[in-house]
Amino acid sequence: MKQIPSFLMLVLTGILLLNIQTNAQVFTDFESGLDGWTAVGDGQFYLEEGTGNPGNAMRVDDDATGNMLYAIAPRQYLGDWSNATAEDSLFYDLFLTRIGGSFINTSRIFSISGPGGRAWGLLGSAYNPPDQQWRRYVISLNPDDWVMQSGTWEALIQNVTLLELTAEFIVGGEFVRLDNIGITFTPEIRKLQANLHNTFDQGSFEGWIFENAGPVSVQNTGGNPGGYLRIGDASGVISNAIAPPAYLGDWTEIDGKAALNFDINIISHSGPLLDLDFFVRISGPGGIARVELPADIVEAYASWKTFSFFIGESDWIVEEGTWAGLMQQVDELRITVEFISGTEVIGFDNPMITDAPPVTDFTVTKPFIFLGDSTQFRDNSRLAPFEWNWSFGDGNSSAEKNPWHEYTEGGVFTVGLNTTNRFGTTPLQKENLVEVAGITDSLLFADDFSTAPIHPAWTLLGNCTWSISGGTLAQTSNYHVPGNLRGACFGLTGSRFWDDYLLNVDFRSTDDDGIGAFFRYQDPDNFYLFYWREEIGHRALKKFVDGVETDLIADTAYYEKNRWYNLKIEATGPEITVWLDDEILYEVADTSFSDGRAGVYCWANQSSYWDNFSVSRTNMDTGTSLPLTGELPGNIYLDQNYPNPFNPSTTIRFAVQQPEQVTITVYDITGRVVSTLFSGTKPAGWHDVVWDASGYGSGIYLYRLQAGSTVQTRKMMLVK
């Protein structure tokens, strides 16, 4: 077989490329300007005359600050590509001038994306361009030539909203020229739909351009959620974000039916707010309309805030023309991304056109609390809800966005939230979200610190370092306020309604400063404290009243470092008894405080450890014997387990008034199902089930009775 001469191959190649170019239905040669082409990334772009292939070219300069550069196609290249065949193609010419540095591993040459997915074409280093030579890139519209990154090809080509051409290839300095960009079919331009959303999770600007801004970069984390764009401040000018072509065109289909949303975070700032001309502005041949900066922009200081603007005439100020005329063709969408007269850094995330109801989500700051404590619920919903309807599971509700709530009875509570925006209401319910420890059980609270993280029942006070270490609670900082024992590390738990109780805890110190436990805690200035400091041999039972320290009883003693001690403190009425290793150490009477919380304590002691902490009531039956059955109660009833605490088995008793379908389930403290003890029908009467917990670790467990539509829950303590 004869080899085709090289000069003839060049001629044939030129004829082929000319044929592709001649068949182009949408084509840009830059002879009349940029024709709507832009670029995003860390450089700048402009029209350059006389350097094209031939004629003019679009030049893109790289400033080598880390963000990839892509050329962004104007609207005439976008829309419905379904009429393209496998023989149709997409192409452009590129000329690289390499200033310094090596080739990067370019992920792709072409990228198309839309609501239906994202696809890349011509992947890998084999497609790196030569230096100082024109190279034409051509790819067919055969789906076999593309690599799907998300979605499906069939869904993607129904609405292509972004076409990116790679315009950066070097780690270092470079510039490229682009020319003769085209496609061999004509997309069907679609009216704008309410399905646009940029997340910035793909490592690019996704077609957004920033005018008069300082450095702009893609951040992979810290957004709302995921990635976001971080925008620096340029001195003396107002920065704008300019939407990509996907947001432009005929808005008549979304007029009165959708909203423009985006998230702003004023990450840092110095100075007062600016008096801005607009927050959002849209313009086109038929008119100009704007939205002014709302007063609640201050809620975006160091926090993500979603702004939502209904696309309807009543929500906008029409500056020129008419709203109806503007909706027929929107050529530009601008969002102000500078708000401070001094310096600032802005986060920008989740621009979208949407008609979706909210995505409801929420959290609770403290999932385990005691009677007398409040916990806050925080709304984390998306898509700009403006109404909230909370149900706390105890018959109470709230319409606040982030309400505080105090439960008046113990139990495990399911919490619900309905959020509403212009387009609907979305409910969400979280089962067994909050546990409230009541004061009707003999065991008020116990923790053996066997698993991390630290149980949410603890409130840790002071500038201290707390952790679960080797099955103990450890505090390893040297925090203290010299001369003030109230300036210390407090591990606080319990209810302010706890009155008569026995505190039991093991402690160990490898330092020589203060360690101990406190009880009947009212506030940082009012509590009782058992305190032991080896360095000076001081051991005492103290009280603090309005911040004034008094020794109720004290002696001289030195503890042995690295040795475990057991401490018990019983406070019943005015009588206080302290045991150390099961021997009575102190007996005193004091009426300063009759109730309050309890916990562990250290002062300037950077190696303090506690284990097997528990608090139990001293003024009720301990629940170690079977209760009398007697007559049936008036309603379905779940009794306290016995014994409690227990090891390794315990009995759970319940009563039903008529034959019922019954399920008894055990949960751990996180709400995970541990064991189903019974599921079936029980006749009227008292019934017992036994849980053998031999295979489970120490800790608090919940047991739940469901009988018909009635649900009751109690807690129990396994101590090994």
C-alpha positions in Angstrom: 0.0 0.0 0.0 1.4 3.4 -1.0 1.9 6.0 1.7 0.0 9.3 1.1 2.5 12.1 0.8 2.6 14.5 3.8 1.7 17.6 1.7 -1.4 15.7 0.2 -2.4 14.6 3.8 -2.4 18.3 4.8 -4.5 19.2 1.8 -7.0 16.5 2.6 -7.2 17.4 6.3 -7.7 21.0 5.4 -10.6 20.1 3.0 -12.2 18.0 5.8 -11.9 20.7 8.4 -13.2 23.3 5.8 -16.2 21.0 5.1 -17.0 20.8 8.9 -16.7 24.6 9.2 -18.8 25.1 6.0 -21.6 22.8 7.5 -21.7 24.7 10.8 -25.2 25.9 11.7 -23.9 28.0 14.6 -20.5 29.5 14.1 -18.2 32.2 15.6 -15.1 33.6 13.8 -14.8 36.8 16.0 -14.7 39.0 12.9 -17.5 41.2 14.3 -16.5 40.9 18.0 -16.7 38.4 20.8 -20.4 37.6 19.8 -21.3 36.8 23.4 -18.4 34.5 24.2 -16.8 35.0 27.7 -14.3 33.2 29.9 -14.3 32.2 33.5 -11.4 31.4 35.8 -8.3 33.2 37.0 -7.4 35.3 33.9 -8.9 37.8 31.5 -10.3 37.6 28.0 -10.7 40.0 25.1 -10.9 40.3 21.3 -7.5 40.4 19.6 -7.4 41.6 16.0 -5.3 40.0 13.3 -4.1 36.9 15.3 -6.8 34.4 14.4 -7.0 31.5 12.0 -7.4 33.8 10.1 -8.6 37.2 11.1 -9.5 38.0 14.7 -9.4 35.7 17.7 -10.6 35.6 21.3 -7.6 35.7 23.6 -7.6 34.3 27.1 -4.7 35.2 29.4 -3.9 33.1 32.4 -2.6 34.8 35.6 -1.6 31.4 37.1 -3.4 31.8 40.4 -4.9 28.4 40.5 -8.4 28.5 38.9 -8.9 26.8 35.6 -9.9 28.9 32.6 -12.9 27.9 30.4 -14.5 29.7 27.4 -18.3 30.0 27.9 -20.6 29.7 24.9 -23.4 32.3 24.4 -27.0 31.4 24.3 -27.3 30.6 20.6 -25.2 27.4 21.3 -27.5 26.3 24.1 -31.0 24.8 24.3 -32.5 21.5 23.0 -29.8 19.5 21.2 -32.2 16.5 20.6 -32.1 17.2 16.8 -28.4 16.6 16.6 -27.3 13.3 15.1 -24.3 11.1 15.7 -22.7 12.6 12.6 -23.0 16.2 13.9 -20.0 17.7 15.6 -18.7 20.5 17.9 -15.3 22.1 17.1 -13.0 25.0 17.8 -9.4 26.1 16.9 -6.9 26.8 19.7 -3.4 28.3 19.6 -1.3 28.0 22.8 1.6 30.3 23.8 3.4 28.7 26.6 5.3 31.2 28.8 6.6 28.8 31.4 5.7 25.7 33.3 4.6 22.2 32.5 1.4 20.7 31.1 -1.4 20.0 33.6 -3.4 16.8 33.3 -6.3 18.5 31.5 -9.4 16.7 32.5 -11.4 17.4 29.3 -11.5 19.6 26.2 -15.3 19.9 26.0 -18.0 20.0 28.7 -21.7 20.3 28.3 -24.2 20.3 31.2 -27.8 21.0 32.0 -30.6 19.8 34.3 -30.3 16.3 32.9 -26.6 15.8 33.6 -23.0 16.6 32.6 -20.7 15.1 30.0 -17.1 15.6 29.1 -15.4 15.0 25.7 -11.8 14.4 24.7 -10.3 13.5 28.1 -6.7 13.3 29.1 -3.2 14.6 28.2 -3.3 13.2 24.7 -5.3 16.2 23.8 -2.8 18.8 25.1 -2.2 21.3 22.3 1.2 22.0 20.6 3.1 25.2 21.5 2.8 28.0 18.9 0.6 26.1 16.5 -3.1 26.1 15.7 -4.9 22.9 16.6 -8.5 22.1 15.8 -10.5 20.1 18.3 -13.5 18.1 16.9 -15.9 15.8 18.7 -19.0 14.2 17.3 -22.4 14.2 19.0 -22.3 10.5 19.2 -22.8 9.7 22.9 -20.1 7.0 22.7 -17.6 9.8 22.3 -18.6 11.4 25.6 -18.1 10.4 29.2 -21.1 11.0 31.4 -20.2 12.7 34.7 -23.8 12.6 36.0 -27.3 12.0 34.6 -28.0 10.5 31.2 -27.2 11.5 27.7 -30.8 11.5 26.6 -31.8 13.8 29.5 -28.8 16.1 29.1 -29.3 16.9 25.4 -32.9 17.9 26.0 -31.7 21.1 27.6 -28.0 22.1 27.4 -27.5 25.1 29.6 -23.7 25.4 29.7 -21.0 24.7 27.1 -17.4 25.1 28.2 -14.3 24.9 26.1 -11.0 24.4 27.9 -8.7 27.4 27.7 -5.9 26.5 30.1 -3.2 23.8 29.8 -0.1 24.9 31.6 0.9 25.0 35.3 2.4 28.5 35.0 2.1 31.3 32.6 0.3 31.0 29.2 -2.2 32.6 26.9 -4.4 30.9 24.3 -6.3 32.1 21.3 -9.6 30.6 20.2 -11.2 30.9 16.8 -13.7 29.2 14.4 -16.0 27.8 17.0 -19.1 26.0 15.7 -21.6 23.2 15.8 -23.1 21.5 12.8 -26.7 21.7 13.9 -29.1 24.4 15.3 -30.2 24.0 18.9 -33.8 24.7 19.6 -33.8 27.8 21.9 -36.1 26.9 24.8 -38.0 29.2 27.0 -36.4 29.5 30.5 -37.6 26.8 32.9 -37.6 26.7 36.7 -34.9 24.1 36.8 -31.6 26.0 36.9 -29.2 25.5 39.8 -25.4 26.1 40.2 -23.8 24.4 43.2 -20.1 25.1 42.4 -19.3 21.5 43.6 -17.5 20.7 40.3 -14.5 22.9 40.8 -15.5 25.6 38.3 -17.4 28.9 38.1 -20.1 27.1 36.1 -20.3 30.0 33.7 -20.6 32.9 36.2 -18.5 36.0 35.5 -17.4 38.5 38.1 -17.0 42.2 37.2 -14.9 44.7 39.2 -14.1 41.9 41.8 -10.9 41.1 43.5 -9.6 37.5 43.4 -12.4 34.9 42.8 -11.8 31.3 43.6 -13.7 28.0 43.9 -13.7 26.6 47.5 -14.5 22.9 47.7 -15.9 23.1 51.3 -17.6 25.6 53.5 -20.5 26.3 51.1 -24.2 25.9 51.8 -23.4 23.1 51.6 -20.3 21.8 49.6 -18.4 24.1 47.3 -18.9 27.9 46.8 -17.3 30.9 45.2 -15.1 33.1 47.4 -15.0 36.7 46.1 -12.4 39.2 47.1 -12.9 43.0 47.3 -11.6 45.3 44.5 -10.9 48.8 45.7 -13.1 51.7 44.6 -15.7 49.8 42.4 -18.8 47.7 43.1 -18.4 44.0 42.3 -21.1 42.2 40.3 -21.8 38.6 39.5 -23.1 38.2 35.9 -25.2 35.1 35.2 -24.2 32.6 32.4 -26.3 32.4 29.3 -28.5 29.6 30.8 -30.3 32.2 32.9 -31.0 34.5 29.9 -33.6 34.5 27.2 -37.4 34.3 27.3 -38.7 34.5 30.9 -42.4 34.4 30.1 -42.8 30.8 31.3 -41.4 31.6 34.7 -43.1 35.0 35.2 -45.3 34.7 38.2 -44.4 31.0 38.7 -40.8 30.8 40.0 -38.2 32.6 42.1 -34.6 33.6 41.8 -32.6 32.3 44.8 -29.0 32.6 45.9 -26.9 32.4 49.1 -24.6 35.1 50.4 -22.1 34.9 53.2 -20.2 38.1 54.2 -17.3 36.1 55.5 -15.3 39.1 56.8 -15.8 42.8 56.5 -14.6 46.1 57.9 -16.7 49.2 57.5 -20.4 50.2 57.2 -22.9 49.1 54.5 -22.8 50.8 51.1 -25.8 52.6 49.6 -26.2 50.4 46.5 -28.1 51.1 43.3 -29.4 47.6 43.2 -29.0 44.1 44.7 -30.3 42.3 41.6 -30.9 43.7 38.2 -32.3 42.2 35.0 -32.3 43.9 31.6 -33.2 43.3 28.0 -34.7 45.1 25.0 -38.0 45.5 26.7 -36.9 47.1 29.9 -34.8 47.1 33.1 -35.9 46.0 36.6 -34.2 45.8 39.9 -34.5 44.6 43.5 -33.0 46.8 46.2 -30.7 45.6 49.0 -32.9 44.2 51.9 -32.3 45.3 55.4 -31.7 41.7 56.5 -28.4 41.6 54.6 -26.9 41.9 58.0 -28.0 38.4 58.8 -25.3 37.3 56.2 -22.5 38.5 58.4 -20.3 35.5 59.0 -23.2 33.2 58.1 -24.9 31.8 55.1 -28.3 33.5 54.2 -30.6 32.6 51.4 -32.2 35.4 49.4 -35.3 34.7 47.4 -37.0 37.1 44.9 -40.3 36.1 43.3 -40.3 36.6 39.6 -43.3 38.8 39.4 -43.8 42.5 38.7 -45.0 43.3 42.2 -41.7 42.2 43.7 -39.5 44.3 41.4 -38.9 48.0 40.6 -39.3 48.5 36.8 -36.7 51.2 35.9 -37.3 51.3 32.1 -39.8 49.8 29.6 -42.4 47.4 30.9 -42.3 44.2 32.9 -44.1 42.3 30.2 -41.7 43.5 27.5 -38.7 42.6 29.7 -40.0 39.1 30.3 -39.9 38.4 26.5 -36.1 38.7 26.4 -33.8 39.0 29.4 -30.2 39.6 28.1 -28.5 40.2 31.4 -28.8 39.2 35.1 -26.5 40.9 37.6 -26.2 40.3 41.3 -24.3 42.7 43.5 -21.6 40.9 45.5 -20.1 43.9 47.4 -21.9 45.4 50.4 -19.3 47.2 52.6 -17.6 50.5 52.1 -14.4 49.1 53.5 -12.9 45.7 52.8 -14.8 42.4 52.7 -14.7 38.8 51.5 -17.9 37.4 50.1 -19.2 33.8 49.7 -21.6 33.1 46.8 -23.5 29.8 46.4 -26.6 28.1 45.0 -27.9 30.6 42.4 -31.0 29.1 41.0 -34.4 29.6 39.3 -36.8 27.4 41.1 -40.5 26.7 41.7 -39.9 23.9 44.3 -41.2 23.8 47.8 -38.7 23.9 50.7 -36.3 21.1 51.5 -36.9 20.8 55.2 -34.2 20.0 57.7 -33.4 20.9 61.3 -31.1 20.1 64.2 -31.3 20.4 68.0 -28.5 21.9 70.0 -28.9 19.5 72.9 -30.6 16.2 72.2 -30.4 15.1 75.9 -31.6 17.5 78.6 -32.9 17.5 82.1 -36.1 18.9 83.5 -35.6 22.7 83.9 -33.3 22.9 80.9 -34.1 24.4 77.5 -32.8 23.3 74.2 -32.8 25.2 70.9 -34.0 23.8 67.6 -32.4 25.3 64.5 -33.9 25.4 61.0 -31.5 24.2 58.3 -34.1 24.1 55.5 -33.3 25.2 52.0 -35.2 27.0 49.2 -36.1 30.0 51.3 -38.9 29.1 53.6 -40.7 32.0 55.3 -43.1 30.1 57.6 -42.2 27.5 60.2 -44.5 25.3 62.2 -42.8 23.2 64.9 -44.2 20.4 66.9 -42.1 19.4 69.9 -43.8 16.1 70.7 -45.3 17.2 74.0 -48.3 19.0 72.7 -46.5 22.4 72.3 -45.6 24.2 69.1 -43.9 27.3 67.8 -43.9 29.4 64.7 -40.4 30.8 65.3 -37.6 30.0 62.9 -35.1 28.8 65.6 -37.1 28.3 68.8 -36.0 27.4 72.3 -38.2 24.9 74.2 -38.4 23.7 77.8 -40.0 20.3 78.4 -42.1 20.0 81.5 -42.0 16.2 81.7 -39.5 13.5 81.1 -39.5 11.1 78.2 -38.3 10.7 74.6 -39.9 13.1 72.1 -40.4 13.0 68.4 -40.1 16.5 66.8 -41.7 17.7 63.6 -41.2 20.8 61.4 -43.3 22.0 58.5 -41.7 24.7 56.4 -43.4 26.8 53.7 -42.3 29.0 50.8 -44.3 30.4 47.9 -44.4 27.0 46.2 -45.6 24.7 48.9 -45.1 23.1 52.4 -42.7 20.3 53.2 -43.0 18.3 56.5 -40.2 16.5 58.3 -40.4 14.4 61.4 -37.4 13.1 63.4 -38.2 10.2 65.7 -36.9 10.1 69.2 -34.9 13.2 68.7 -34.9 14.6 72.3 -34.6 12.7 75.5 -35.6 14.6 78.7 -34.5 12.9 81.9 -37.2 13.1 84.4 -36.9 13.0 88.2 -39.3 10.2 88.9 -36.8 7.4 88.5 -34.5 6.2 91.3 -31.5 6.6 89.0 -31.3 10.2 87.8 -28.3 9.9 85.5 -25.2 7.6 85.0 -22.3 7.6 82.6 -19.4 5.2 82.6 -17.6 7.1 79.7 -17.2 3.9 77.8 -17.7 5.4 74.3 -16.9 8.6 72.6 -18.0 11.3 72.1 -18.8 12.8 75.4 -22.5 12.3 76.2 -24.7 15.3 75.3 -26.0 15.5 78.9 -22.7 17.1 79.9 -22.2 20.9 79.8 -18.5 21.6 79.9 -17.5 25.0 81.3 -14.2 26.8 81.3 -11.4 27.1 78.8 -10.6 23.4 79.2 -9.8 20.3 77.2 -12.3 17.5 77.7 -12.3 14.1 76.0 -13.2 10.4 76.5 -9.8 8.6 77.1 -9.5 4.9 77.8 -13.0 4.6 79.1 -12.8 7.7 81.3 -13.7 11.4 81.2 -10.4 13.3 80.9 -9.5 16.9 81.4 -6.0 17.7 80.3 -5.6 21.5 80.3 -4.0 23.6 83.1 -6.9 26.0 83.1 -7.5 28.0 86.3 -8.0 31.6 87.5 -5.3 32.1 90.2 -6.8 32.7 93.6 -10.3 31.9 92.5 -11.6 28.3 92.7 -14.6 29.3 90.7 -12.3 29.9 87.7 -11.9 26.2 87.0 -13.1 23.4 84.8 -16.7 22.3 85.5 -18.3 19.2 83.9 -21.9 20.0 84.6 -24.9 17.7 84.3 -28.4 17.2 85.8 -31.5 19.2 86.5 -31.9 22.3 88.6 -34.9 20.4 90.2 -32.8 17.6 91.6 -33.1 17.9 95.3 -32.1 14.9 97.5 -29.6 12.7 95.8 -26.4 10.6 96.1 -23.5 11.5 93.8 -21.1 8.6 93.1 -17.9 8.9 91.0 -14.4 7.5 90.8 -11.5 10.0 90.3 -7.8 10.0 89.6 -5.1 12.6 89.2 -1.6 12.5 87.8 -1.0 16.2 88.6 -0.9 17.7 92.1 -3.5 20.5 91.9 -7.2 20.6 92.6 -9.7 17.9 91.8 -13.1 16.9 93.0 -16.9 17.1 92.4 -19.7 19.6 93.0 -23.4 19.3 93.8 -26.5 21.4 94.3 -25.1 23.8 91.7 -27.3 26.9 91.1 -25.0 29.0 88.9 -21.2 29.8 88.7 -21.4 31.7 92.1 -23.6 29.3 94.1 -22.8 25.6 94.7 -21.2 23.0 97.1 -17.8 21.6 96.2 -15.7 18.7 97.4 -12.1 19.9 96.8 -8.7 18.1 97.2 -5.4 19.6 96.3 -2.3 17.4 96.8 0.3 20.2 96.3 -0.7 21.8 99.6 -2.5 18.9 101.3 -5.8 20.8 101.4 -9.0 18.8 101.4 -12.4 20.4 102.1 -16.1 20.5 101.7 -16.8 24.1 100.5 -19.7 26.2 99.7 -19.9 29.3 97.4 -22.7 31.8 98.1 -22.8 34.8 95.8 -19.2 34.0 94.9 -17.9 34.0 98.5 -16.0 30.8 99.4 -16.5 29.1 102.8 -15.1 25.8 104.1 -17.8 23.8 105.8 -15.2 21.3 106.9 -11.6 20.8 106.0 -8.6 18.7 106.9 -5.0 18.2 105.8 -4.4 15.2 103.5 -2.5 14.4 100.4 -3.8 12.2 97.6 -1.7 9.6 95.9 -1.1 10.4 92.3 -2.3 7.9 89.7 -4.5 6.1 92.3 -8.3 5.7 91.8 -10.5 7.0 94.6 -14.2 6.5 95.0 -16.2 9.5 96.2 -19.8 9.5 97.3 -21.7 12.6 98.4 -25.2 12.3 99.8 -27.3 15.4 100.2 -30.7 14.8 101.8 -32.4 17.9 103.1 -29.8 19.9 105.0 -27.7 16.8 105.8 -24.5 16.3 103.7 -22.4 13.1 104.0 -19.2 12.5 102.1 -17.6 9.0 101.8 -14.1 8.3 100.4 -13.5 4.7 99.5 -16.7 3.7 101.4 -15.6 5.3 104.6 -17.4 8.4 106.0 -15.1 11.4 105.6 -17.4 14.4 106.5 -20.9 14.8 108.0 -22.2 18.4 108.0 -25.5 20.2 107.9 -26.1 23.3 105.8 -29.3 25.0 104.4 -27.7 27.2 101.7 -29.0 25.1 98.8 -31.7 22.5 98.7 -31.4 21.4 95.0 -29.4 21.8 91.9 -27.2 20.2 89.3 -24.0 18.1 89.9 -20.8 17.3 88.2 -17.0 16.9 88.3 -14.4 19.6 88.9 -10.6 20.4 88.6 -8.5 23.5 89.1 -5.0 23.9 87.5 -4.9 20.1 87.2 -3.9 19.2 83.7 -4.3 15.4 84.2 -7.7 14.8 85.8 -9.8 11.6 85.2 -13.3 10.5 86.3 -15.2 7.2 85.8 -18.5 5.5 86.8 -20.4 8.7 87.4 -24.0 8.4 88.7 -26.6 10.3 90.6 -29.5 8.6 92.2 -32.4 9.8 94.4 -32.3 9.2 98.1 -36.0 9.9 98.8 -37.7 7.1 96.9 -37.8 3.3 96.4 -34.8 2.1 94.5 -36.9 -0.2 92.3 -35.0 -3.4 93.1 -38.1 -5.6 93.7 -41.1 -6.5 91.6 -44.0 -4.0 91.8 -47.4 -5.2 92.9 -49.7 -5.9 90.0 -52.9 -5.1 91.8 -55.8 -3.9 89.6 -55.2 -2.9 86.1 -54.5 0.9 85.6 -57.1 2.9 83.7 -54.9 3.1 80.6 -52.2 1.2 78.9 -49.2 1.4 81.2 -45.4 0.9 80.9 -43.8 0.4 84.3 -40.2 1.1 85.3 -37.9 -1.8 84.7 -36.5 -3.7 87.7 -33.9 -3.9 88.9 -32.5 -0.6 87.7 -29.6 -0.2 87.4 -29.1 -3.8 86.4 -26.5 -6.4 85.2 -27.0 -8.3 83.1 -30.8 -8.8 82.9 -33.9 -6.8 83.9 -37.6 -7.2 83.8 -40.0 -4.9 82.0 -43.6 -4.9 83.1 -46.6 -3.4 81.3 -50.4 -3.6 81.3 -53.1 -3.5 78.7 -56.8 -3.2 79.3 -57.9 -5.4 76.4 -56.3 -7.7 73.8 -53.8 -5.6 71.9 -51.1 -5.9 69.3 -48.0 -5.1 71.4 -44.3 -4.4 70.5 -41.6 -3.9 73.1 -38.4 -2.5 71.6 -35.0 -1.5 73.2 -33.0 1.4 71.8 -29.6 2.8 72.6 -29.2 6.5 73.5 -28.8 7.5 69.8 -32.1 6.0 68.9 -30.7 2.8 67.1 -32.8 -0.3 67.6 -30.9 -2.7 69.9 -33.5 -5.5 70.4 -37.2 -6.3 69.8 -38.2 -8.2 73.0 -41.8 -9.0 71.9 -44.0 -8.4 69.0 -47.5 -10.0 69.0 -50.8 -10.0 70.7 -51.3 -9.9 74.5 -54.5 -10.4 76.4 -55.8 -7.9 79.0 -53.6 -7.8 82.1 -50.1 -7.4 83.4 -47.2 -8.9 81.4 -43.5 -9.2 81.9 -40.6 -9.4 79.4 -37.0 -9.9 80.3 -34.1 -8.3 78.5 -30.7 -10.2 78.8 -28.1 -7.5 78.1 -25.1 -9.8 78.4 -23.8 -8.9 75.0 -24.2 -5.1 75.4 -22.1 -2.4 76.9 -22.8 -0.2 80.0 -24.9 2.9 79.4 -28.4 4.3 79.3 -31.0 2.5 77.1 -34.5 3.3 76.2 -37.4 0.8 76.1 -40.6 1.5 74.2 -44.0 0.0 74.4 -46.3 0.3 71.4 -49.8 -1.0 72.1 -52.3 -0.2 69.4 -51.9 3.6 68.8 -50.4 4.2 72.2 -46.6 4.7 72.6 -44.8 5.0 75.9 -41.0 5.1 76.5 -38.8 4.9 79.6 -35.1 4.7 80.2 -32.9 2.1 82.1 -29.3 1.8 83.1 -27.0 -1.1 82.4 -23.9 -1.1 84.7 -21.2 -3.7 84.3 
